[in-house]
Structures are given as structure tokens and as C-alpha cells.
Amino acid sequence: MTRRSGATALALALLASACGSSSSSSSTSSTTSTTAPTTTVTTDTFSGTVPVKGRDVHAFTTSATGAVTVVLTAASPPATIVMGVGIGTPSGSNCPPLAGASVNTAAGGGPAPGILTAGSYCVVVSDVGNQTAPVAYTVTVNHP
């Protein structure tokens, strides 16, 4: 029995040393961090006058896909006048608004911010039927 115990102990010792020293594997860990690209925001400010039952259109171009906001920053007289404001794609001298991209608002408001792809767009400011005289306005467009 002592011989078997010694042989067993020797076999276990050989197995243990073989497992511990003959392995040549290695483990490498790396962390990759990415930084989101930054988009330069361009601000276009357009001013004009909307005649009674009329509209005024201004073109702008986005250089990349990104967020676009439009705000009717001023309109008068009167200072509380509600105007139609929309973002569209140019079609000749027209600017048909994109779906969901037009609202009736007083100064300080505008269509909900949206995402546009790079390309040519326009902003339209129009009489919504409540003007009795021409209305001067300023509209600001922020885009990539």
C-alpha cells in the first residue's frame, strides 16, 4: 500500500507541475473609448415682411445630419401676431412644409426641433388669416 500511495503522490505531483508550467497562454485586456463626433451648429437669421394673405421663403443648407430648430424671434405689428412657420424642401419659389414641421405661433415659438439629413431646405413664414397689414418678422434657424 505504501508503494501505491507513493506512486499516486508522484503521479499527482507530475500532473500538477505539468498543468502549472507548460501552459503558454496569456490574457490581454484592452479598453477602447470612442468620442462622438461634434457637429458645428450654424445659425441663420432671416428677416422679411409677410403681406396680407402672403408668405415669405428663405433657403438654407445643412452640411450634415443633425438637429434643426426654428424660432420666430420677432413679428409685428402687433407684437402678439400669430404667424405660420414651417421647414420644407424648396420647390421653385415655394416651400412646402415637411410633415409635422409647421406650426402657427407668436414670436418666441416655432416647429418642434427635428433631425434633418444634409441637404437643401427652406423656412417659410406666412399669414394664417389674421393679418390686416404687412407684418415684419425675424426667424432664426439653427442647423448643422
N, C-alpha and C positions, 0 to 999 in steps of 0.2 A: 504494500500500500504506500509505503514511503516513496518507492520508486515512481509510482503513478502520480503521486502528489507533486514530486519534483518535476516530472515531465510536464504535467499540466501547468505548473507555475512557469516553467521555461517557455512553453508554447504561448501562454498569455503574455509574458514579457516580450516575446518576439513580435506578437501581433500588435501590442501597444506601441512598441518602438517603430514598427513599420507604418502604422497609421499616423503617428506623430511626426515622423521625419521625412518620409518620402513624398509628401504632398508638395506640389509646387504651384498651387492655386493662389490667386491673390484677389482681393476685393478692392474695387475703386469706386468712390462715390464722387459725384460732381453735381453742382447746382448751377443751373442756367437761369439767369434772370433776363427778362426782356423788358424793354421800355417801350411803351406805346408811343407811336409817332405823334408829334404835335402838329396841329394844323393851325396855320396862320389865319386869323379872322380879319376879314376886310369889312369895313363899314362904308356903305354908300348912303349919302343923304341926298334926297331928291326934293325939289320944291317946284310948285306949279300952281295953276289955277284951274279949277273944275267949273265949267259953265253949267248953267241950269240944264238938267237932263243929260249932262255930258260925262266925260271921263278923261283921265289923263294917264298915259302909259310911259314907263321908264324901263329900259332894258338893263340887265346886269348879267355877269357871267361868273359861275362858281368854278374854281380851279381844281376842286377835289370834292369827294363825297363828304358831307358833314351837315351840321345843324344850321338852320336858317331861321332867323327871326325878323319879323317886320313889325314896326311900330309907327302908327300915325302920331307923330310927335307934336304937331300943331295943325289946327284948322280953324278958320274964322273968316268973316263973321257969320254967325255968332260963335263964341268960343266953345259952346256946347253942341255944335252941329254934329250930327251923326253922318259919317261917310261910309261908303263901301270900300274895303281894302282887300286886295287879293294878290296871290302869287300865281303866275301862269307861265305858259310857254308862248313865245312870240309867234304870231301867225299874221304876217303882213303888218298892218298897223294896229291889229287887235292883240289882246292879251287874255285869251280865255282862261279863267282860273282853273287850277288843278282841283280835283275832287277834295273837298274838305279844307281848302286853302283860301277861303274868303269869308269875311265877316262884315257886319255893319257895326261901326264903333265910333265913339267920340275920341278926341285926342287922348293919347295915353294907352290905347288898345291896338290890337292887331290880330291877325290869324294866329292860331296856336303854333308854337315852334314845330318845325318838321325837319326831316332829313331829305336832302336833295343830292343827286349824283352830279358829278361835274358836267357842266353844260351851260346853255343859254336859257335865261329865264327873264321874266318881266314882273313888275309890280304895277297894279292898276289901282287908281283912286277914282271913285265915281260918286255921282249924285244918287242917293237912294230914294229920291222923290220928295225930299223935304226942303230943297233949296229954293229960295226966291230971288237969289242973286248969285253971281260967281263967288266961289269960295277959294281962298288961298290956303295952301297946305304945305306941310313938310312931312316927309315919311323917311324913316331910317331902316335900312336893310343890313343886317349882319350876316355874313356868309363866308364859307371857306374860299 
